[in-house]
């Protein structure tokens, strides 16, 4: 299984690297991921079509040209729209277009047909329940773009090459755990992210960070009614949460960037999440929240660090912010995201958010909000310091805040300093499996024995500390981790007598060396250098 997954990932990445030529990785990403998605939809349609038609003794490929073609297509369309959320004709399948593009051993012009098919996938959903999930899904696959080539033939040739190479890969959906292809897709997104520098943070959270957040919000749970990510990017965090439990009833997210929003919906479908089980919206979460009346059992987020937002005075009457008495500053939306997530959190839920370290100690409005969350609401459960340089495009150190509305540890807050626990690979730092386990095990020890403070197993020398609320109040609600976790390493005491003896010994040794050099100089009949 792991071997199959690694092989598939390598095949797909090789295609991406070989074929993109001079095109930027960022631009090529949208094409290769879009075509993989199209192939996946085609395969699902073909398998489902064959399954439905089996009692009639015909295959999906034989429908077009059949004497009952119209009736069969209508029945297939209705069934597919309910089950899959979209419909494709046999002649519109990926394999058919790849064959047409390569017929006669040379590239045939298929750009027009391909554009029609992609538009038809979206149109097939109009008026159906899945319309929102498939609408404009392929809008970033611009087949007229000059980035594909100067002439129409150049563009066509590149597209035919991509389709032909992908056609040779067997996705083997019917015999494979649904996650293999989905994970390979995610691997590609990650590979493109690692080469995209600063822009990568907009659409991808490194897997090891996703894993920490997902495990924190699922401690003690094996199924979730709902999971929500207000800045969901390509959906990797939502899907990671699903891996930690047996079942998730609903996935909810909001993403401002239209390209990334499309990527997220594709990623959901590629991971076999049924269109009725996810609700992803394309809008600015802080300015125009789309799920504001809902409450979620698990919330995870890696919002853009210290992003700008309007901080409009009108928000003082918005129930997400009004009770705090202050808004996050317009130059730093970090706490606005925290307030938004707290509002959306179910009473029995857990939320975990990655933020820059500044949220732990900055004053003014942010200090006021921080104090309100701890003193008035008592929602903050844990503060976890992460290593610097684990995110693409930024080297700043970050932290995770864990919040709950109903905390078992009502009188304490857990502080973990994991900043020195990582492995350096090239220019990036990575959390290893043992680093992730240590964070989670410490948090579990803290949540399982809320009555313990001094004797808690969550108190680990130079790593973690269970602080009382009064301790935090004494620090004026400054959450800077070194105030609570002492990582100071005592230096070995210096024996001055030993140092003096060593200096005397060094002096004697130098005199002996000088004598030796003087002897050589005498033999050579030259002056000594001292």
Residue pairs with C-beta under 8 A, 6 or more apart in sequence:
1 177
1 180
4 176
4 180
5 180
5 183
5 184
8 169
8 180
8 181
8 184
9 183
9 184
9 187
9 188
11 169
12 32
12 36
12 169
12 184
12 187
12 188
13 187
13 188
13 191
15 32
15 162
15 165
15 166
15 169
16 28
16 29
16 32
16 188
16 191
16 192
18 165
19 28
19 32
19 158
19 161
19 162
19 165
20 28
20 32
21 158
23 147
23 148
24 147
25 192
25 195
25 196
26 192
26 196
26 199
27 145
27 147
29 188
29 189
29 192
30 140
30 141
30 259
31 141
31 148
31 159
31 162
32 162
32 188
33 185
33 188
33 189
33 263
33 266
34 138
34 140
34 141
34 266
35 94
35 141
35 162
35 163
35 166
36 166
36 185
36 188
36 270
37 137
37 185
37 266
37 269
37 270
38 94
38 117
38 118
38 121
38 138
39 94
39 166
39 167
39 171
40 171
40 173
40 181
40 269
40 270
41 84
41 86
41 88
41 94
41 121
41 269
42 88
42 92
42 93
42 94
42 95
43 94
43 171
43 173
44 84
44 173
45 60
45 80
45 84
45 86
45 87
45 88
45 93
46 60
46 61
46 90
46 93
47 173
47 174
48 79
48 80
48 83
48 84
49 59
49 60
49 63
49 76
49 80
49 90
50 59
50 60
52 75
52 76
52 79
53 59
53 60
53 63
53 72
53 76
56 72
58 66
60 76
60 90
61 90
62 90
63 69
63 72
63 73
63 76
63 89
63 90
64 73
64 89
64 90
64 91
66 72
73 89
76 87
77 87
77 124
80 86
80 87
80 88
81 87
81 124
81 125
81 128
81 129
81 130
82 129
84 275
85 125
85 128
85 129
85 130
85 133
85 134
85 269
85 274
85 275
86 121
86 124
86 125
86 130
86 134
87 124
88 117
88 120
88 121
88 124
89 120
90 96
92 117
92 120
92 121
94 163
94 166
94 167
95 167
97 110
97 113
97 114
97 117
97 163
98 160
98 163
98 164
98 166
98 167
99 167
100 108
100 110
100 113
101 107
101 108
101 110
101 156
101 159
101 160
101 163
101 164
102 108
102 160
102 164
107 153
107 156
107 157
107 160
108 160
109 152
109 153
109 156
110 156
110 159
110 160
110 163
111 143
111 152
111 155
111 156
111 159
114 143
114 159
115 143
118 138
118 141
119 138
121 134
121 137
121 138
122 134
122 135
122 136
122 137
122 138
124 134
125 131
125 133
125 134
125 135
129 275
129 276
130 275
130 276
132 279
133 265
133 269
133 275
133 278
133 280
134 265
134 275
136 258
136 262
137 262
137 265
137 266
138 262
139 258
139 262
140 258
140 259
140 262
143 155
143 159
144 155
145 155
148 154
148 155
148 158
148 159
149 155
149 156
149 157
149 158
171 181
173 181
178 271
178 272
179 243
179 271
179 272
181 270
182 239
182 267
182 270
182 271
182 272
185 266
185 267
185 270
185 271
186 207
186 234
186 236
186 239
186 267
189 203
189 204
189 234
189 236
189 263
189 267
190 204
190 206
190 207
190 236
192 200
193 200
193 203
193 204
193 392
194 200
194 392
194 428
196 392
196 393
197 392
197 393
198 392
198 393
198 394
199 393
200 392
200 393
201 302
201 304
201 305
201 391
201 392
201 393
201 394
202 233
202 257
202 260
202 304
203 233
203 234
203 257
203 259
203 260
203 263
204 233
204 234
204 236
204 392
205 213
205 233
205 236
205 237
205 302
205 354
206 390
206 391
206 392
206 430
207 236
207 240
208 390
208 430
208 431
208 432
208 436
209 302
209 354
209 386
209 390
209 391
209 431
210 236
210 237
210 240
210 300
211 240
211 431
211 436
212 352
212 384
212 386
212 400
212 431
212 436
212 439
212 440
213 237
213 240
213 241
213 300
213 302
213 352
213 353
213 354
213 400
214 237
214 240
214 241
214 243
214 244
214 300
215 244
215 436
215 440
216 350
216 352
216 382
216 400
216 402
216 440
216 443
217 227
217 241
217 298
217 299
217 300
217 349
217 350
217 351
217 352
218 224
218 241
218 244
218 245
218 298
218 350
219 350
219 440
219 443
219 444
219 447
220 447
221 245
221 297
221 298
222 245
222 246
223 245
223 246
223 247
223 248
223 249
224 241
224 245
224 247
224 248
224 249
224 297
224 298
225 249
225 250
225 297
225 346
226 248
226 249
226 250
226 251
226 252
226 294
226 296
226 297
226 298
226 346
227 238
227 241
227 242
227 248
227 250
227 251
227 252
227 296
227 297
227 298
227 299
227 300
228 252
228 253
228 291
228 294
228 296
228 298
228 299
228 300
228 344
229 235
229 237
229 238
229 252
229 253
229 254
229 299
229 300
229 301
230 253
230 254
230 285
230 289
230 299
230 301
230 303
230 337
230 340
230 341
230 344
231 254
231 255
231 256
231 285
231 301
231 302
231 303
231 304
231 337
232 238
232 253
232 254
232 255
232 264
232 280
233 255
233 260
233 263
233 264
233 302
234 260
234 263
234 264
234 267
235 251
235 253
235 263
235 264
235 265
235 267
235 268
235 280
236 267
237 300
237 301
237 302
238 251
238 253
238 268
238 300
239 267
239 268
239 271
239 273
241 248
241 298
241 300
242 248
242 251
242 271
242 273
248 277
249 277
250 277
250 278
250 279
251 268
251 273
251 277
251 278
251 279
251 280
252 278
252 279
252 280
252 291
252 294
252 296
253 264
253 278
253 279
253 280
253 281
254 280
254 281
254 282
254 283
254 285
254 289
254 290
254 291
255 261
255 264
255 280
255 281
255 282
256 282
256 283
256 284
256 285
258 282
261 280
261 281
261 282
264 280
265 278
265 280
268 278
268 280
269 275
279 291
281 290
281 291
283 289
283 290
285 337
285 340
286 309
286 310
286 333
286 336
286 337
286 340
287 309
287 310
289 320
289 340
291 344
292 320
292 343
292 344
294 344
295 344
295 345
295 346
295 347
295 349
296 344
296 345
296 346
296 349
297 346
297 348
297 349
297 350
298 349
298 350
298 351
299 341
299 344
299 345
299 349
299 350
299 351
299 352
299 353
300 351
300 352
300 353
301 337
301 341
301 351
301 352
301 353
301 354
302 353
302 354
303 333
303 334
303 337
303 353
303 354
303 355
304 333
305 334
305 355
305 356
305 394
305 396
305 398
306 331
306 332
306 333
306 334
306 356
306 358
307 332
307 333
307 334
308 330
308 331
308 333
309 328
309 330
309 333
309 336
310 330
311 327
311 328
311 329
311 330
311 333
311 336
313 327
315 321
315 327
316 322
316 327
319 343
320 339
320 340
320 343
321 327
321 336
321 339
323 372
324 339
324 368
324 369
324 372
325 368
325 372
326 365
326 368
326 369
327 336
327 365
328 334
328 335
328 336
328 339
328 365
328 366
328 369
329 364
329 365
329 366
332 358
332 362
332 366
334 355
334 356
334 358
334 359
334 366
335 359
335 365
335 366
335 369
335 370
337 353
337 355
338 353
338 355
338 359
338 369
338 373
338 401
338 403
339 369
341 351
341 353
341 403
342 351
342 373
342 377
342 379
342 403
342 405
345 351
345 403
345 404
345 405
346 405
347 405
347 406
348 405
348 406
349 404
349 405
350 381
350 402
350 403
350 404
351 402
351 403
351 404
352 400
352 401
352 402
352 403
353 400
353 401
353 403
354 386
354 398
354 399
354 400
355 398
355 399
355 400
355 401
356 396
356 397
356 398
356 399
357 385
357 396
357 397
357 398
357 399
357 480
358 366
359 366
359 370
359 399
359 401
360 370
360 383
360 399
360 478
360 479
360 480
360 481
361 478
361 479
361 480
367 477
367 478
370 477
370 479
371 477
373 379
373 380
373 403
374 380
374 413
374 469
374 472
374 477
375 469
375 473
375 477
377 405
378 407
378 410
378 469
379 403
379 404
379 405
379 407
380 401
380 402
380 403
380 413
380 479
381 402
381 403
381 404
381 407
381 409
381 413
381 414
381 447
382 400
382 401
382 402
382 413
382 414
382 415
382 416
382 443
382 446
383 399
383 400
383 401
383 402
383 413
383 414
383 415
383 416
383 479
383 481
384 399
384 400
384 401
384 402
384 415
384 416
384 418
384 439
384 443
385 397
385 399
385 415
385 416
385 417
385 418
385 419
385 481
385 485
386 397
386 398
386 399
386 400
386 418
386 419
386 431
387 397
387 418
387 419
387 420
387 421
387 422
387 429
387 431
388 395
388 396
388 397
388 398
388 419
388 429
389 395
389 427
389 428
389 429
390 398
390 422
390 428
390 429
390 430
390 431
391 398
392 428
397 419
399 481
402 443
407 450
408 447
408 450
409 446
409 447
409 450
409 466
410 450
411 453
411 468
411 469
412 446
412 450
412 453
412 466
412 467
412 468
412 469
413 466
413 467
413 469
413 472
414 442
414 443
414 446
414 458
414 464
414 465
414 466
414 467
415 464
415 465
415 466
415 467
415 479
415 481
415 484
415 485
416 439
416 442
416 443
416 463
416 464
416 481
416 485
417 462
417 463
417 464
417 481
417 482
417 485
417 487
418 431
418 435
418 438
418 439
418 463
419 481
420 487
421 431
421 432
421 435
421 438
422 429
422 430
422 431
422 432
422 435
423 429
423 430
423 432
424 430
438 463
442 457
442 458
442 460
442 463
442 464
443 458
445 456
445 457
445 458
446 456
446 458
446 466
449 456
449 457
449 458
452 458
452 466
453 459
453 466
453 468
456 466
458 464
458 466
459 465
459 466
462 485
462 486
462 487
462 489
463 485
464 485
465 484
465 485
465 486
467 484
471 484
472 479
475 483
475 484
514 530
517 528
517 529
517 530
518 528
521 527
521 528
521 529
